[in-house]
Amino acid sequence: MTPEGPSDGVRLQKVLAVRGFGSRRIVEDMIEDGRVHVNGELAILGRRVDVNTDRVEVDGVRVGVAPDLIYYLLNKPKDVVTTAADTHDRQIVTDLVPDEPRVYPVGRLDMDTEGLLLITNDGDLTHRLTHPSYGIEKEYLVEVDGPMHRGHHRQLREGIELEDGMTSPAKVQTVAPTVIKLTIHEGRNRQVRRMCAALGFTVTRLVRVRIGALADRHLAPGEWRELELDEIRKLEELTALAEHPDRDAGR
């Protein structure tokens, strides 16, 4: 057995992320800080483990490492907070899904924003879905307080100058004079609302209707369901392709 563990094992970072210890970056910091041991030995980055036989400890406490991944798709209602804990005793998104296993939201929706939210304990997939370098699309139904015209659409497609920099080009589709579908692949704080405000509009309703390949018109506000295997596979494929954009080159 090498210090890196069994060659056919699972990377320790992924195992700990799956068990809810945080994103891949957070877990890597834990390992580098000497907080993780495998079979009594200090773990190193890149270590692989056998989830059936190896003993993994974090801060001296044994961690169950057998894979138990869960993926919920929630239609978040308005006035629910996107966090795994809240000090102000407000309703949070994890109140709406089963208590076990421990899960956390992928990204965030503002308290006054509705729509689809992925909740999972797969830390590795969470990292890939939320890191801006992967460019995962999010589609929103946006209602504003006045009619949008072609000039506004053109500005959204070309990018909007915000206080934290120019936005990437967005996709825009007209639904009604005061309603558009807006697709972005960034995740800045209150980005859609700020983009519309830069054009002189106030958003009166904001609903996320798609995350990558995930969409569901039949989930009522507050309802959730588990992802189908093919949906999970599509997310994995989408993020893998984003990580290696030349993978399909020449096809």
C-alpha positions, 0 to 999 in steps of 0.5 A: 500500500502506497501513501497515496492509497489503493490505485482503484480507490476513491479520492479522499477529497471526493469522499469527504465532500460527499459526506457533507464537509464542504466543497472540494476546496474546503476539504483540500484545506482540511487535509493540508491543515492536518485534520484528516487521518486514514488508518491512523496516518496523516492524509495527504492530498491525492490520497485514495481510499477503499470506502469499504475497509479504510478508516477515515477520521476528521479531527479525531472523529471517524467518518462513515465513507460509504457512498450515499449520494442524494440529489433533490430538485426543489422548487423554492418558494418566495421568502425561504432562505437559501442556506443550510442554517439561519440565525434569524429563525427564518425558514430555510430550504433544507427545512423543505427536504428530508433531514437525513442525510445531511444536504446543502443547497447548490449555489443560492437564490435570493429570499425573494426569488423563486424556482429550481434549486438543487440540494445535495451532499455531492460536494464535488458536483456542487463545486463544478456546478457553482464555479464560474469557470464551468459556465453552467447555464441558469435560465430565469423567467424575469418580470419587470415593471415596464416593457422591454424593447429590442435595444434592451435585449441587445444590451443584455446580449452584449453584456451589462456594465455593473459595479463588479465588472461587465457581465458575460453575454446573456441569451434573451427571449421575449415572453410578453412585453414585460416578461423575458426569459434570461439565460446567464452562466455567471452567479454574481450576487443578485445579478439578474436584478442588477442587470435589469436595474442598469437598464432602468427596470425593477424586477417584480418577479424572478423565477429560475426555470432551468439549471443546466439540463435540469428543468421541471414545470410540474413541481409546485412551489415548496415541492421537491423530488429526487433526481433521476439517474439520467439527470444526474448523468447529464449533469456529470457529463455537462460539467465534465465537458465544461472542464474539458471543452476540447473533448468533442473537438473534431466530432 
